């Protein structure tokens, strides 16, 4: 049996053709598997990865992203894959927002100016927070990690060994920093 290469698209089904030597040639044209696209990994993206898997159809594939739908807690995207024969398949990927723990919008530091100690009232509801003392160049002078009940109280930060000058107190909770200036005498 000889294989025949046909450099053009043919429809699915049976094809009959006659050649110059009057032999009848019958070809059976097979259909590729149905084109399918699926989101693998985590179709409701929550910090992990989401990947698209394409099966069936005829390569090469093109991808069209569209129909962005935004709600208060998520965003959905439609993805349409088109193969070399212009067959299409679609899926939706939903990206769910993860709430960020709130830290106080207004940071208070007292006394200001200070000499020996500064106090930072926190409203972290028991979450893990970092208090950092930075110089005007942004260099870390000292820091303290607070968690549990301490993150929902007034935290004292010692100024022993800190030279007089202008500094910044930065409080970070869940990666969201808030900064306040303080003068040390």
N, C-alpha and C positions, 0 to 999 in steps of 0.2 A: 504494500500500500504506500502510495506517495503522499507526502504532505504538500499542500498548496498554500502559498502565502498570498492573501488578497489585501492590498494596501488601501482599502477603503471600507467604510462601515456598511454592514449588511443587516437586514432585518432578521429577527428570529424566525425560524421555520425551515422549510425545505426550499432548495434552489436547484433548478435544473438548467443546464447550459450545454450547448453543443460546441465542440472544438472543431478545428479545421480538418481533423482527420475523421470527422463524422461520428466520433464516439460521444456518447451521452455521458455527461459528468453530473453526478448527483452529490450535493453537499448538504450536510445537516449543520445548521448554524445554531449553536447552543447559546442560551441566554446566561449572562453572568448572574451570580447570586444577588439577591435583592440588596440594594444599597441601604445601609443602616448606620446611624450615628448614635452613640450613647456617651453619656458623661460617666467617667469612671473615677474612682478615688472617693471624692466627696461632692456629689452634685449640689448639695446645699453647703456651699463654701463657708466654713467657720474656722478659718485659720490654717486649714490643711490645703492640699492641692486638689485641683479638679483638672482632669485631662479628658480630651475627646478621643474616642476610639471609633474609627470608621472601618466597616467591613462590607464586603460585597461591592457591587458596582464595577466600574472600569476606571482605573487610575488614569490620569492625574485628577486630584480633587481640589476644588476651590471652596473656601469658607466665607460665608456672609453673616456678619453679626448685625443684629438689628432688634427693633421693637423693645427698647429698654423700658421696663415698667418699674417705677420706684414707688415703694410704700414706706410707711414710717419705720419699719424694721428690716426691710430687705429690698434688693434690686434684682430683677430677673432679666435675662438676656435670651433672645431666641437665636439659635445658630442653625443655618441651613447649609448643607454640604451638597455640592453639585459635582457629578462625575464627568468623565470625558464624553459620555453619551447624553449629557444634559438631564440625567435622572437626578432627583433631589430627595433628601431626607432631612428631617429637622428634629431638634431637641431644645429644651429650655434648661438654662443653668440659673439657679437661684443663689444669690449671695446674701447671706443673713448678717445683719449688723450685730456685733457683740457690744453690749453697753459698756461704756467707760465709767469706772468708778469716779465719782465727782470728788474733787478736793475743794477747799474753800476758794471762792472767787477772789476774796480779799484776804490777803495775808497780813497779819499784825505781828510786829516784833517790838518788844519793850524790855527795859527802858531804851530809849533812843534819844540821845547818845547813851552808850553803855560803858562800863569799866571792867567788871569781873564776870558777869553772866548776862545772857539774854534769854528771854522767855518767848516761846512761840506757841500760841494757842492753836491746837489742831482740832479738826472736826472730821477725822478720818473714819469714824464709825468702826474702829477696831481693825482697819485694813493696814497693810504694810506700807510705811511711808519712809522717805529718807529726807533728813534735814542736813543741808550742806552749807558751810561758810566758805565763801569764795572771795579772793581779793579782786581788785579792779581789772586785773589781767585775766580773770576767769579761772585762776589756779585754785585748786582745792586746799583749804587751810585745815578744816576738820569736818567730820560728818558723823551723823548718828542715824542708825536705823531704828525705827520704832514700829511696834506692832501690837496687836491686841488692844487692851484697854489703854495703854500708853498713847496709842495713836488717836485716842478720843479725849485727850487731856491737854494740859499746858506742859510743854517740854522745856526743860532748862538746858542750855548749851553753854558750857564753860568757855571763858575767854582767856584762861591762863596761858601765858606765853605768846599771846597775839599782840602784835605791835599796833600802836594807835594809827587810825586811818579810816578810810571809807571801805566798807565791805558789802557783800550781798549775801542774804540768806535765801537759799533756794529750797523749797519743799517740793518733793516729787512723789506722786501717788499714781500708780499704774502708768508710768512713763509720761505723765502730763505735769511739767514743772510750772511753778509759780514763784516769782522772785520779789524780794523787797530789800531796799538798801538800809544799811545801819552804819552809824558812826561809832567807832570805838576810840575812847580817850586814853 
